[in-house]
């Protein structure tokens, strides 16, 4: 497993990450206590945590901060992810926005765990009240 490369985390960890995105505090706590704080903090960032974005940037995970921005369609974040070869995060951000070709790509590659994560992100974002003060990438 390569930390910071979403595609290399074990499925069990990715499922816990998805539950943390859904607001399940026990999964957030589990990620934080079991050596996956970057995923716990990313779940908080997706849910609107400004301090979480700073933590990601300050602790060697700028790709996850960019991913959070890319979920909302920030073109600078997408360009940064592309330039730094984080193509899976770009595809996941697209799927999280409901882009059919991205969802089809995950289905074709039998990467259903990422479809589950994308749906959880989309569900949260679709029901979120946008905060104009949240810093973008």
Rosetta blueprint (number, residue, H / E / L):
1 X L
2 X L
3 X L
4 X L
5 X L
6 X H
7 X H
8 X H
9 X L
10 X L
11 X H
12 X H
13 X H
14 X H
15 X H
16 X H
17 X H
18 X H
19 X H
20 X H
21 X H
22 X L
23 X L
24 X L
25 X H
26 X H
27 X H
28 X H
29 X H
30 X H
31 X H
32 X H
33 X H
34 X L
35 X L
36 X L
37 X H
38 X H
39 X H
40 X H
41 X H
42 X H
43 X H
44 X H
45 X H
46 X H
47 X L
48 X L
49 X L
50 X H
51 X H
52 X H
53 X H
54 X H
55 X H
56 X H
57 X H
58 X H
59 X L
60 X L
61 X L
62 X H
63 X H
64 X H
65 X H
66 X H
67 X H
68 X H
69 X H
70 X H
71 X H
72 X L
73 X L
74 X L
75 X H
76 X H
77 X H
78 X H
79 X H
80 X H
81 X H
82 X H
83 X H
84 X L
85 X L
86 X L
87 X H
88 X H
89 X H
90 X H
91 X H
92 X H
93 X H
94 X H
95 X H
96 X H
97 X L
98 X L
99 X L
100 X H
101 X H
102 X H
103 X H
104 X H
105 X H
106 X H
107 X H
108 X H
109 X L
110 X L
111 X L
112 X H
113 X H
114 X H
115 X H
116 X H
117 X H
118 X H
119 X H
120 X H
121 X H
122 X H
123 X H
124 X H
125 X H
126 X H
127 X L
128 X L
129 X L
130 X L
131 X L
132 X L
133 X L
134 X L
135 X L
136 X L
137 X L
